[in-house]
Amino acid sequence: MTKRNSEDTTKKILKAALSEFANKGFAGARVDEIAKNAQVNKRMIYYYFKNKQGLYEAVMEKKCEMKEKAVADQPSDPEELMKYWMEICYTDIDFIRLMQWEALEMGWDPVVCEEKRAENFRVCSERIQGGLGQQLEGVGVRPDFLHLCFMAMNWFPLAFPQITRFVTGLNSDQEEFKEAQLDVISHFAKLAVPKIQNP
């Protein structure tokens, strides 16, 4: 098998595996189904990834690399930062579902790529702190907790679409909802920052 064919095969497998793990979690995912959706022989999955655990780790490592790049490119301005991650969340719902399954299946236990993922979040928090400078320290606001609030505003509607619908009467995949969410996010950032800047 040529290098190009090998790369194409692994990409197809990883794409199918992402969907399977996002929809069913690690325990519920089936290698047979992944092979079927990737249109490859199941033996190829074991050849490249050894077993289901190895495949899951490869999926998470790939996601971690993508998030690492997104973190490197993110803006430091709080309003632009929230908009930036909102767009990423809507284009990567499978990642949010992976996080939900991971929380259910792993609980408080260590997870795949824990150190690298924690580092990505630490960098995000530092960007927020860098964007607001000493204003955060002036009012005793921890940048990591502010970061957590920003994340919740972006993740919650996609992680809990039914609750979002109960509260707003809209589905989180509707354009009307996205526009309203973006408006609220912009106002939240504008309201939060002046209070921090002018305590």
C-alpha positions as CSV (number, residue, x, y, z in Angstrom):
1,M,0.0,0.0,0.0
2,T,1.4,3.4,-1.0
3,K,1.8,6.2,1.6
4,R,-1.0,8.2,0.0
5,N,-3.4,5.2,0.1
6,S,-2.4,4.6,3.7
7,E,-3.1,8.3,4.7
8,D,-6.5,8.2,2.9
9,T,-7.4,5.0,4.6
10,T,-6.6,6.3,8.1
11,K,-8.4,9.5,7.4
12,K,-11.6,7.6,6.4
13,I,-11.3,5.4,9.5
14,L,-10.8,8.4,11.9
15,K,-13.7,10.3,10.4
16,A,-16.0,7.3,10.7
17,A,-14.7,6.6,14.2
18,L,-15.3,10.2,15.3
19,S,-18.9,9.9,14.3
20,E,-19.4,6.5,16.0
21,F,-17.8,7.6,19.3
22,A,-19.7,10.9,19.3
23,N,-23.0,9.1,18.8
24,K,-22.5,6.1,21.0
25,G,-19.6,6.8,23.4
26,F,-16.6,4.5,23.7
27,A,-18.5,1.6,25.3
28,G,-21.3,1.6,22.7
29,A,-19.1,2.1,19.6
30,R,-18.7,-0.9,17.4
31,V,-15.6,-1.5,15.2
32,D,-17.7,-3.3,12.7
33,E,-19.8,-0.2,12.2
34,I,-16.8,2.0,11.9
35,A,-15.3,-0.3,9.2
36,K,-18.6,-0.3,7.4
37,N,-19.0,3.5,7.4
38,A,-15.3,4.0,6.5
39,Q,-15.7,1.4,3.7
40,V,-12.7,-0.5,4.8
41,N,-12.0,-4.0,5.9
42,K,-12.1,-4.3,9.7
43,R,-8.6,-5.8,9.7
44,M,-7.3,-2.5,8.5
45,I,-8.5,-0.8,11.7
46,Y,-6.6,-3.3,13.8
47,Y,-3.6,-3.0,11.5
48,Y,-3.4,0.8,12.0
49,F,-4.8,1.3,15.5
50,K,-4.3,-2.2,17.2
51,N,-7.7,-2.1,19.0
52,K,-10.7,0.1,19.8
53,Q,-8.9,1.8,22.6
54,G,-6.1,2.7,20.2
55,L,-8.5,4.0,17.7
56,Y,-10.3,6.1,20.3
57,E,-7.0,7.6,21.5
58,A,-6.1,8.4,17.9
59,V,-9.4,10.3,17.4
60,M,-8.9,12.3,20.6
61,E,-5.3,13.1,19.8
62,K,-6.4,14.3,16.3
63,K,-9.0,16.5,18.0
64,C,-6.5,17.8,20.4
65,E,-4.2,18.8,17.6
66,M,-7.0,20.7,15.9
67,K,-7.9,22.5,19.2
68,E,-4.3,23.4,19.7
69,K,-4.2,25.1,16.4
70,A,-7.4,26.9,17.1
71,V,-6.0,28.1,20.4
72,A,-2.9,29.5,18.7
73,D,-5.1,31.4,16.3
74,Q,-7.7,32.8,18.7
75,P,-8.1,36.5,19.4
76,S,-7.4,38.0,22.8
77,D,-10.3,40.5,22.8
78,P,-13.1,38.9,24.9
79,E,-15.9,39.8,22.5
80,E,-14.0,38.5,19.4
81,L,-12.9,35.5,21.4
82,M,-16.4,34.4,22.3
83,K,-17.6,34.8,18.7
84,Y,-14.5,32.9,17.5
85,W,-15.2,29.9,19.7
86,M,-19.0,30.0,18.9
87,E,-18.3,29.5,15.3
88,I,-15.9,26.6,16.1
89,C,-18.5,25.0,18.3
90,Y,-21.1,25.0,15.6
91,T,-18.8,23.4,13.1
92,D,-17.6,20.7,15.6
93,I,-20.6,19.5,17.5
94,D,-19.1,16.0,17.4
95,F,-16.4,17.2,19.8
96,I,-18.9,18.5,22.3
97,R,-20.7,15.1,22.1
98,L,-17.4,13.4,22.7
99,M,-16.9,15.5,25.8
100,Q,-20.3,14.5,27.1
101,W,-19.6,10.8,26.6
102,E,-16.2,11.2,28.2
103,A,-17.7,12.8,31.3
104,L,-20.3,10.1,31.6
105,E,-17.9,7.2,31.0
106,M,-14.7,8.5,32.8
107,G,-16.1,10.6,35.6
108,W,-13.2,12.1,37.6
109,D,-10.6,9.7,36.1
110,P,-7.8,10.9,33.9
111,V,-8.6,11.2,30.2
112,V,-6.8,10.9,26.8
113,C,-4.4,13.7,26.2
114,E,-5.2,15.2,29.6
115,E,-2.0,17.3,29.9
116,K,-2.1,18.7,26.4
117,R,-5.8,19.5,26.6
118,A,-5.3,21.2,30.0
119,E,-2.5,23.2,28.5
120,N,-4.8,24.4,25.7
121,F,-7.3,25.6,28.2
122,R,-4.6,27.3,30.3
123,V,-3.4,29.2,27.2
124,C,-7.0,30.3,26.5
125,S,-7.3,31.7,30.0
126,E,-4.0,33.5,29.6
127,R,-5.2,35.1,26.4
128,I,-8.3,36.4,28.3
129,Q,-6.0,37.7,31.0
130,G,-3.7,39.3,28.4
131,G,-6.6,40.9,26.7
132,L,-7.9,42.5,29.9
133,G,-4.6,43.2,31.5
134,Q,-4.6,44.3,35.1
135,Q,-8.3,45.0,35.1
136,L,-9.1,41.4,36.1
137,E,-6.7,41.6,39.0
138,G,-8.2,44.9,40.1
139,V,-11.6,43.3,40.9
140,G,-10.3,39.8,41.8
141,V,-11.8,38.1,38.8
142,R,-10.0,34.9,37.9
143,P,-9.4,34.6,34.1
144,D,-9.9,30.8,34.2
145,F,-13.3,31.2,35.7
146,L,-14.2,33.9,33.2
147,H,-13.0,31.6,30.5
148,L,-15.3,28.8,31.9
149,C,-18.3,31.2,31.7
150,F,-17.5,32.0,28.1
151,M,-17.3,28.3,27.3
152,A,-20.6,27.6,29.0
153,M,-22.4,30.2,26.8
154,N,-21.1,28.6,23.7
155,W,-21.3,24.9,24.6
156,F,-24.5,24.7,26.6
157,P,-27.0,25.2,23.7
158,L,-25.3,22.5,21.7
159,A,-24.8,20.1,24.6
160,F,-28.3,20.4,25.8
161,P,-30.6,21.3,22.8
162,Q,-33.7,20.1,24.6
163,I,-33.3,22.5,27.5
164,T,-32.4,25.3,25.0
165,R,-35.6,24.6,23.2
166,F,-37.6,24.6,26.5
167,V,-36.2,28.0,27.5
168,T,-36.1,29.8,24.2
169,G,-38.6,28.0,22.0
170,L,-35.9,27.6,19.4
171,N,-33.6,24.8,18.3
172,S,-29.9,25.6,18.7
173,D,-29.3,24.7,15.0
174,Q,-31.8,27.4,13.8
175,E,-30.3,30.6,12.2
176,E,-32.7,32.7,14.4
177,F,-31.2,31.1,17.5
178,K,-27.6,31.6,16.3
179,E,-28.3,35.2,15.6
180,A,-29.8,35.8,19.0
181,Q,-27.0,33.9,20.7
182,L,-24.4,35.9,19.0
183,D,-26.2,39.1,20.0
184,V,-26.3,38.0,23.7
185,I,-22.6,36.9,23.6
186,S,-21.6,40.3,22.2
187,H,-23.6,42.2,24.9
188,F,-22.3,39.9,27.6
189,A,-18.7,40.7,26.6
190,K,-19.4,44.4,26.4
191,L,-21.2,44.5,29.7
192,A,-18.5,42.4,31.5
193,V,-15.5,44.2,30.2
194,P,-16.5,47.8,31.1
195,K,-17.3,46.7,34.7
196,I,-13.9,45.2,34.9
197,Q,-12.2,48.1,33.4
198,N,-14.1,50.7,35.5
199,P,-14.5,49.1,39.0
